[in-house]
Amino acid sequence: MSAGQISVPIVFRGPNGAAAGVGAQHSHCYAAWYGSCPGLKVLAPYSSEDARGLLKAAIRDPDPVVFLENELL
């Protein structure tokens, strides 16, 4: 709605995917759900090395980013 004239540099971090000791209702992957929201960038790193680099990039990004971390990572 702002035609790209306003930047919103914010990073939302949250848990994602399966974890130890939780039921099936607590192990959903929300990447596709957040990805369907226009204007959001969604990151779901695979390894700890990926997480480090992607988190740095997300913090530097001028747009809103959702950073979904696997609880077992």
VMD Tcl script that builds the backbone (N, CA, C; Angstrom):
set m [mol new atoms 219]
animate dup $m
set s [atomselect $m all]
$s set {name element resname resid chain x y z} {
  {N N MET 1 A 0.811 -1.197 0.000}
  {CA C MET 1 A 0.000 0.000 0.000}
  {C C MET 1 A 0.849 1.253 0.000}
  {N N SER 2 A 2.140 1.128 0.317}
  {CA C SER 2 A 3.000 2.311 0.335}
  {C C SER 2 A 3.823 2.437 -0.932}
  {N N ALA 3 A 3.640 1.511 -1.887}
  {CA C ALA 3 A 4.371 1.514 -3.160}
  {C C ALA 3 A 5.883 1.475 -2.956}
  {N N GLY 4 A 6.329 0.843 -1.888}
  {CA C GLY 4 A 7.757 0.702 -1.645}
  {C C GLY 4 A 8.444 1.943 -1.125}
  {N N GLN 5 A 7.697 2.966 -0.720}
  {CA C GLN 5 A 8.295 4.209 -0.250}
  {C C GLN 5 A 8.666 4.177 1.230}
  {N N ILE 6 A 8.157 3.194 1.953}
  {CA C ILE 6 A 8.433 3.087 3.387}
  {C C ILE 6 A 9.129 1.757 3.637}
  {N N SER 7 A 10.210 1.783 4.404}
  {CA C SER 7 A 10.876 0.533 4.778}
  {C C SER 7 A 10.490 0.176 6.207}
  {N N VAL 8 A 10.390 -1.104 6.451}
  {CA C VAL 8 A 10.038 -1.609 7.778}
  {C C VAL 8 A 11.094 -2.647 8.166}
  {N N PRO 9 A 12.235 -2.203 8.677}
  {CA C PRO 9 A 13.301 -3.140 9.023}
  {C C PRO 9 A 13.039 -3.835 10.363}
  {N N ILE 10 A 12.355 -4.971 10.292}
  {CA C ILE 10 A 12.039 -5.719 11.505}
  {C C ILE 10 A 12.220 -7.205 11.230}
  {N N VAL 11 A 12.689 -7.934 12.241}
  {CA C VAL 11 A 12.885 -9.381 12.129}
  {C C VAL 11 A 12.058 -10.048 13.221}
  {N N PHE 12 A 11.184 -10.954 12.810}
  {CA C PHE 12 A 10.405 -11.766 13.744}
  {C C PHE 12 A 11.057 -13.138 13.807}
  {N N ARG 13 A 11.470 -13.562 14.992}
  {CA C ARG 13 A 12.060 -14.894 15.159}
  {C C ARG 13 A 11.074 -15.778 15.890}
  {N N GLY 14 A 10.996 -17.037 15.441}
  {CA C GLY 14 A 10.074 -17.942 16.084}
  {C C GLY 14 A 10.427 -19.392 15.839}
  {N N PRO 15 A 9.850 -20.294 16.659}
  {CA C PRO 15 A 10.112 -21.725 16.503}
  {C C PRO 15 A 9.371 -22.285 15.297}
  {N N ASN 16 A 9.904 -23.358 14.761}
  {CA C ASN 16 A 9.304 -23.958 13.567}
  {C C ASN 16 A 9.664 -25.431 13.512}
  {N N GLY 17 A 8.735 -26.253 13.087}
  {CA C GLY 17 A 9.005 -27.665 12.842}
  {C C GLY 17 A 8.981 -28.517 14.091}
  {N N ALA 18 A 9.395 -29.752 13.890}
  {CA C ALA 18 A 9.356 -30.736 14.973}
  {C C ALA 18 A 10.396 -30.420 16.040}
  {N N ALA 19 A 10.095 -30.829 17.257}
  {CA C ALA 19 A 11.010 -30.668 18.387}
  {C C ALA 19 A 10.932 -31.915 19.249}
  {N N ALA 20 A 11.853 -32.041 20.150}
  {CA C ALA 20 A 11.891 -33.201 21.027}
  {C C ALA 20 A 10.807 -33.100 22.101}
  {N N GLY 21 A 10.035 -34.134 22.253}
  {CA C GLY 21 A 9.072 -34.220 23.333}
  {C C GLY 21 A 7.781 -33.447 23.137}
  {N N VAL 22 A 7.439 -33.081 21.908}
  {CA C VAL 22 A 6.176 -32.383 21.671}
  {C C VAL 22 A 5.284 -33.229 20.773}
  {N N GLY 23 A 4.002 -33.006 20.874}
  {CA C GLY 23 A 3.042 -33.758 20.075}
  {C C GLY 23 A 2.962 -33.247 18.652}
  {N N ALA 24 A 2.199 -33.950 17.840}
  {CA C ALA 24 A 2.062 -33.606 16.427}
  {C C ALA 24 A 1.457 -32.228 16.230}
  {N N GLN 25 A 0.600 -31.785 17.138}
  {CA C GLN 25 A -0.038 -30.481 16.985}
  {C C GLN 25 A 0.930 -29.330 17.242}
  {N N HIS 26 A 2.116 -29.620 17.745}
  {CA C HIS 26 A 3.099 -28.572 18.011}
  {C C HIS 26 A 4.287 -28.638 17.055}
  {N N SER 27 A 4.173 -29.362 15.966}
  {CA C SER 27 A 5.320 -29.533 15.077}
  {C C SER 27 A 5.016 -29.107 13.644}
  {N N HIS 28 A 4.199 -28.113 13.479}
  {CA C HIS 28 A 3.860 -27.640 12.142}
  {C C HIS 28 A 4.966 -26.770 11.572}
  {N N CYS 29 A 5.054 -26.734 10.246}
  {CA C CYS 29 A 5.966 -25.846 9.553}
  {C C CYS 29 A 5.154 -24.667 9.026}
  {N N TYR 30 A 5.435 -23.482 9.503}
  {CA C TYR 30 A 4.655 -22.298 9.160}
  {C C TYR 30 A 5.257 -21.492 8.009}
  {N N ALA 31 A 6.321 -21.974 7.389}
  {CA C ALA 31 A 6.989 -21.215 6.335}
  {C C ALA 31 A 6.041 -20.904 5.175}
  {N N ALA 32 A 5.260 -21.875 4.728}
  {CA C ALA 32 A 4.337 -21.646 3.608}
  {C C ALA 32 A 3.224 -20.679 4.004}
  {N N TRP 33 A 2.770 -20.755 5.242}
  {CA C TRP 33 A 1.692 -19.879 5.706}
  {C C TRP 33 A 2.158 -18.421 5.732}
  {N N TYR 34 A 3.335 -18.174 6.303}
  {CA C TYR 34 A 3.876 -16.815 6.308}
  {C C TYR 34 A 4.273 -16.370 4.910}
  {N N GLY 35 A 4.738 -17.306 4.082}
  {CA C GLY 35 A 5.158 -16.985 2.731}
  {C C GLY 35 A 4.024 -16.496 1.844}
  {N N SER 36 A 2.787 -16.804 2.215}
  {CA C SER 36 A 1.645 -16.351 1.418}
  {C C SER 36 A 1.248 -14.913 1.733}
  {N N CYS 37 A 1.902 -14.292 2.704}
  {CA C CYS 37 A 1.618 -12.894 3.053}
  {C C CYS 37 A 2.489 -11.976 2.195}
  {N N PRO 38 A 1.884 -11.104 1.392}
  {CA C PRO 38 A 2.670 -10.221 0.521}
  {C C PRO 38 A 3.595 -9.303 1.325}
  {N N GLY 39 A 4.816 -9.170 0.865}
  {CA C GLY 39 A 5.762 -8.253 1.493}
  {C C GLY 39 A 6.634 -8.879 2.562}
  {N N LEU 40 A 6.324 -10.085 3.015}
  {CA C LEU 40 A 7.147 -10.751 4.034}
  {C C LEU 40 A 8.186 -11.637 3.369}
  {N N LYS 41 A 9.377 -11.592 3.899}
  {CA C LYS 41 A 10.415 -12.533 3.492}
  {C C LYS 41 A 10.497 -13.587 4.587}
  {N N VAL 42 A 10.524 -14.846 4.201}
  {CA C VAL 42 A 10.509 -15.947 5.163}
  {C C VAL 42 A 11.800 -16.740 5.037}
  {N N LEU 43 A 12.471 -16.948 6.161}
  {CA C LEU 43 A 13.709 -17.718 6.203}
  {C C LEU 43 A 13.528 -18.888 7.154}
  {N N ALA 44 A 13.926 -20.070 6.708}
  {CA C ALA 44 A 13.905 -21.268 7.548}
  {C C ALA 44 A 15.218 -22.007 7.319}
  {N N PRO 45 A 16.278 -21.673 8.072}
  {CA C PRO 45 A 17.598 -22.248 7.822}
  {C C PRO 45 A 17.653 -23.747 8.116}
  {N N TYR 46 A 18.580 -24.412 7.406}
  {CA C TYR 46 A 18.746 -25.856 7.540}
  {C C TYR 46 A 19.764 -26.219 8.617}
  {N N SER 47 A 20.842 -25.466 8.700}
  {CA C SER 47 A 21.915 -25.789 9.641}
  {C C SER 47 A 22.265 -24.554 10.472}
  {N N SER 48 A 23.105 -24.760 11.467}
  {CA C SER 48 A 23.498 -23.635 12.320}
  {C C SER 48 A 24.338 -22.625 11.541}
  {N N GLU 49 A 25.125 -23.092 10.571}
  {CA C GLU 49 A 25.912 -22.177 9.749}
  {C C GLU 49 A 24.990 -21.322 8.883}
  {N N ASP 50 A 23.965 -21.958 8.302}
  {CA C ASP 50 A 22.978 -21.207 7.523}
  {C C ASP 50 A 22.246 -20.203 8.400}
  {N N ALA 51 A 21.890 -20.621 9.607}
  {CA C ALA 51 A 21.148 -19.751 10.519}
  {C C ALA 51 A 21.944 -18.495 10.844}
  {N N ARG 52 A 23.220 -18.649 11.073}
  {CA C ARG 52 A 24.062 -17.497 11.417}
  {C C ARG 52 A 24.096 -16.488 10.278}
  {N N GLY 53 A 24.377 -16.957 9.072}
  {CA C GLY 53 A 24.466 -16.054 7.929}
  {C C GLY 53 A 23.134 -15.434 7.564}
  {N N LEU 54 A 22.060 -16.242 7.600}
  {CA C LEU 54 A 20.742 -15.728 7.242}
  {C C LEU 54 A 20.221 -14.736 8.280}
  {N N LEU 55 A 20.530 -14.962 9.555}
  {CA C LEU 55 A 20.090 -14.018 10.582}
  {C C LEU 55 A 20.791 -12.671 10.404}
  {N N LYS 56 A 22.072 -12.697 10.080}
  {CA C LYS 56 A 22.788 -11.440 9.811}
  {C C LYS 56 A 22.164 -10.707 8.627}
  {N N ALA 57 A 21.860 -11.462 7.570}
  {CA C ALA 57 A 21.248 -10.853 6.386}
  {C C ALA 57 A 19.860 -10.310 6.700}
  {N N ALA 58 A 19.099 -11.022 7.538}
  {CA C ALA 58 A 17.754 -10.575 7.905}
  {C C ALA 58 A 17.803 -9.274 8.696}
  {N N ILE 59 A 18.779 -9.152 9.579}
  {CA C ILE 59 A 18.902 -7.934 10.386}
  {C C ILE 59 A 19.253 -6.737 9.509}
  {N N ARG 60 A 20.042 -6.963 8.464}
  {CA C ARG 60 A 20.453 -5.873 7.565}
  {C C ARG 60 A 19.393 -5.527 6.533}
  {N N ASP 61 A 18.401 -6.375 6.357}
  {CA C ASP 61 A 17.397 -6.174 5.311}
  {C C ASP 61 A 16.441 -5.041 5.688}
  {N N PRO 62 A 16.095 -4.157 4.750}
  {CA C PRO 62 A 15.182 -3.049 5.057}
  {C C PRO 62 A 13.704 -3.452 5.062}
  {N N ASP 63 A 13.403 -4.700 4.743}
  {CA C ASP 63 A 12.025 -5.175 4.694}
  {C C ASP 63 A 11.729 -6.103 5.867}
  {N N PRO 64 A 10.449 -6.362 6.168}
  {CA C PRO 64 A 10.117 -7.286 7.255}
  {C C PRO 64 A 10.501 -8.721 6.897}
  {N N VAL 65 A 11.110 -9.411 7.864}
  {CA C VAL 65 A 11.583 -10.780 7.672}
  {C C VAL 65 A 11.055 -11.647 8.810}
  {N N VAL 66 A 10.560 -12.832 8.469}
  {CA C VAL 66 A 10.165 -13.834 9.462}
  {C C VAL 66 A 11.251 -14.898 9.450}
  {N N PHE 67 A 11.907 -15.085 10.574}
  {CA C PHE 67 A 13.022 -16.026 10.706}
  {C C PHE 67 A 12.540 -17.197 11.546}
  {N N LEU 68 A 12.294 -18.331 10.906}
  {CA C LEU 68 A 11.759 -19.500 11.594}
  {C C LEU 68 A 12.890 -20.481 11.893}
  {N N GLU 69 A 13.137 -20.704 13.174}
  {CA C GLU 69 A 14.233 -21.577 13.592}
  {C C GLU 69 A 13.686 -22.926 14.034}
  {N N ASN 70 A 14.336 -23.985 13.586}
  {CA C ASN 70 A 13.959 -25.309 14.053}
  {C C ASN 70 A 14.344 -25.421 15.528}
  {N N GLU 71 A 13.462 -25.968 16.322}
  {CA C GLU 71 A 13.734 -26.040 17.768}
  {C C GLU 71 A 14.889 -26.968 18.099}
  {N N LEU 72 A 15.160 -27.944 17.225}
  {CA C LEU 72 A 16.277 -28.853 17.466}
  {C C LEU 72 A 17.607 -28.300 16.981}
  {N N LEU 73 A 17.577 -27.181 16.261}
  {CA C LEU 73 A 18.787 -26.580 15.722}
  {C C LEU 73 A 19.587 -25.962 16.860}
}
mol reanalyze $m
mol bondsrecalc $m
mol representation Tube
mol addrep $m
